[in-house]
């Protein structure tokens, strides 16, 4: 396993995911680095890196999150996707309004491109549950923007 190549390929996506969990960029960066130190020392079998890395990132981020109160996604530069500040704040505010389970699945699918099977393995839930959380989350987001 080439740890440098793995870091180059995954660090940005994992960091964005970890920020949505920790709500703190500095803490998420610390958790990301801790994750890669663990990878360097444990040398896990990465046959399915998307699932393994997202699950490990989630665990590290949740560990860090437990030590600090949450912030709004609007305070962070995670969901902008090239949008202006007003649009990014509106998207972040809408995502903040979702239940955590739905928000996490929406972000994993929409931002990271994980399949529902990969999300299910990452979160240790059935694939149908991942799909329904995504569907309900998207429905709530549509309701917000439907006149």
Helices and strands as residue ranges (DSSP letters): H 3-22, H 25-42, H 49-65, G 73-75, H 85-96, H 100-110, H 116-123, H 127-145
